[in-house]
Amino acid sequence: MTLIIDGYNLLHASGVFGAERGPRGFEASRVALLDMLVDLLADEAADTIVVFDAARAPDGLPARLTHGGIRVWFAREYPDADSLIEELVENDDAPASLLVVSGDRRLQAAARRRRAAAVSSDEWLAARREQRRRRQAAPEAKPPEPGPADVEGWKRYFGL
């Protein structure tokens, strides 16, 4: 499943902000959010696109980059990130395999029109944090003890 995330919407829902303030504050906050997502998504990072508004972005900000396997797109040629996300949903060949993460009703409606799934940033984040908590709390599976037949088989294999 491909995950499309409304970047600033999730940033505000998460409360994750970089320590830096001033002109570089947005960049620090984006990096803090992306670092959190890398941790939450693990192996699913490569199937994720995070879209940020960028109509008034400073010069030098790339249109696309990769952060920990996550594809990060800046909506430089669009009025806002929502417009780019709508286009991604509209042009997808398999919209049923999309999940759009945004609290924006416009994006949720666009996703549902194409039969893609949509969830609010708050709900998605709460579920992911709970999954991570369970993953960390689960004891590691111990390999089973070899049975008598296994021991005899290994002895024969090694000529003992």
SULCOR-V230503 format. One record per pair of residues at least 4 apart in sequence whose C-alpha atoms are under 7 Angstrom apart, sorted by the first residue. I is the first residue (numbers start at 0). J is the second residue. If there is no record, write none. Layout:
{{I;J} {I;J}}
//
This chain:
{{0;46} {0;96} {0;97} {1;46} {1;47} {1;96} {1;97} {1;98} {2;46} {2;47} {2;48} {2;97} {2;98} {2;99} {3;47} {3;48} {3;49} {3;98} {3;99} {3;100} {4;48} {4;49} {4;50} {4;99} {4;100} {4;101} {5;9} {5;49} {5;50} {5;51} {5;80} {5;100} {5;101} {6;10} {6;49} {6;50} {6;51} {7;11} {7;51} {8;12} {8;101} {8;102} {8;120} {9;13} {9;101} {9;120} {10;14} {10;15} {10;32} {12;120} {12;121} {15;28} {15;31} {15;32} {16;28} {16;31} {17;24} {17;27} {17;28} {17;31} {18;27} {19;23} {19;24} {19;27} {20;24} {23;27} {24;28} {25;29} {26;30} {27;31} {28;32} {29;33} {30;34} {31;35} {32;36} {33;37} {33;66} {34;38} {35;39} {36;40} {37;41} {37;44} {37;67} {39;127} {39;128} {39;131} {40;44} {43;47} {44;68} {44;69} {45;68} {45;69} {47;69} {47;70} {48;69} {48;70} {48;71} {49;70} {49;71} {49;72} {50;71} {50;72} {50;73} {50;74} {50;80} {51;72} {51;73} {51;74} {51;80} {52;73} {52;74} {52;79} {52;80} {53;73} {53;74} {53;75} {53;79} {54;74} {54;75} {54;76} {54;77} {54;78} {54;79} {56;60} {62;72} {62;73} {62;75} {63;71} {63;72} {63;73} {64;70} {64;71} {64;72} {65;69} {65;70} {65;71} {66;70} {66;71} {74;79} {74;80} {74;83} {77;82} {77;83} {78;82} {80;84} {81;85} {81;106} {82;86} {83;87} {84;88} {85;89} {85;106} {85;109} {86;90} {87;91} {88;94} {88;110} {94;113} {94;114} {94;115} {95;114} {95;115} {96;115} {97;115} {97;116} {98;115} {98;116} {98;117} {99;110} {99;116} {99;117} {99;118} {100;117} {100;118} {100;119} {100;120} {100;123} {101;106} {101;118} {101;119} {101;120} {102;119} {102;120} {103;107} {104;108} {105;109} {106;110} {107;111} {107;117} {108;112} {109;113} {110;114} {110;115} {110;116} {110;117} {111;115} {111;116} {111;117} {118;122} {118;123} {119;123} {120;124} {121;125} {122;126} {123;127} {124;128} {125;129} {126;130} {127;131} {128;132} {129;133} {130;134} {131;135} {132;136} {133;137} {145;149} {145;150} {146;150} {147;151} {148;152} {149;153} {150;154} {151;155} {152;156} {153;157} {154;158} {154;159} {155;159}}
//
